[in-house]
């Protein structure tokens, strides 16, 4: 399922949204309109979380190697 979230300001009771290319082949779209609540502008988007832990997580090079404790079950 594809989804698009935009915050737009209506002009003369009309809203205009430019659709990305991945929506160009769609015959119909469902539109849900939710009033924007003030105070949410500081809320972090999902895009701000991508890469948040880059360089902070380390995995041992032998992570996928068999464990000695289970050797007898793997033979």
C-alpha positions as CSV (number, residue, x, y, z in Angstrom):
1,X,0.0,0.0,0.0
2,X,1.3,3.4,-0.9
3,X,0.6,6.4,1.2
4,X,1.2,10.1,1.0
5,X,1.1,12.6,3.9
6,X,1.2,16.3,3.2
7,X,0.3,19.3,5.3
8,X,-1.3,21.9,3.0
9,X,-3.1,25.2,3.5
10,X,-6.4,25.5,1.7
11,X,-6.9,28.5,-0.5
12,X,-10.5,29.6,-1.1
13,X,-11.8,26.3,0.2
14,X,-9.6,24.3,-2.3
15,X,-6.7,22.1,-1.7
16,X,-4.1,21.3,-4.4
17,X,-1.7,18.4,-4.0
18,X,1.0,17.4,-6.5
19,X,1.2,13.6,-6.7
20,X,4.6,11.8,-6.9
21,X,5.3,9.5,-9.9
22,X,4.4,6.3,-8.0
23,X,0.8,7.5,-7.9
24,X,0.6,8.3,-11.6
25,X,-0.9,4.9,-12.6
26,X,-3.7,4.9,-10.0
27,X,-7.2,5.2,-11.3
28,X,-8.8,6.3,-8.0
29,X,-7.4,7.6,-4.7
30,X,-8.9,7.9,-1.3
31,X,-8.4,11.3,0.4
32,X,-8.8,11.8,4.1
33,X,-8.8,15.3,5.5
34,X,-7.8,15.9,9.1
35,X,-7.5,19.4,10.6
36,X,-3.9,20.2,11.6
37,X,-3.4,20.7,15.3
38,X,-1.1,23.5,16.3
39,X,1.8,22.3,18.4
40,X,2.4,19.3,16.1
41,X,4.9,21.2,13.9
42,X,7.8,20.2,16.3
43,X,6.8,16.5,16.1
44,X,9.6,14.6,14.4
45,X,8.7,12.8,11.2
46,X,9.7,9.3,10.3
47,X,12.3,10.6,7.9
48,X,14.2,12.2,10.8
49,X,14.6,8.8,12.5
50,X,16.2,7.1,9.5
51,X,19.9,6.6,10.2
52,X,19.5,7.8,13.8
53,X,21.7,5.0,15.1
54,X,24.2,4.9,12.3
55,X,27.6,4.2,13.7
56,X,26.3,3.5,17.2
57,X,25.4,-0.2,16.8
58,X,28.0,-2.9,16.4
59,X,27.5,-6.5,15.4
60,X,30.2,-9.1,15.9
61,X,31.7,-10.4,12.6
62,X,30.9,-14.0,13.7
63,X,27.2,-13.2,14.5
64,X,25.9,-15.8,12.1
65,X,28.3,-18.5,13.0
66,X,27.0,-21.6,14.9
67,X,27.1,-21.4,18.7
68,X,29.3,-23.9,20.5
69,X,26.4,-24.7,22.9
70,X,24.3,-26.1,20.1
71,X,27.0,-27.9,18.2
72,X,25.7,-31.4,19.2
73,X,22.2,-30.6,17.8
74,X,23.6,-29.4,14.5
75,X,25.5,-32.6,13.6
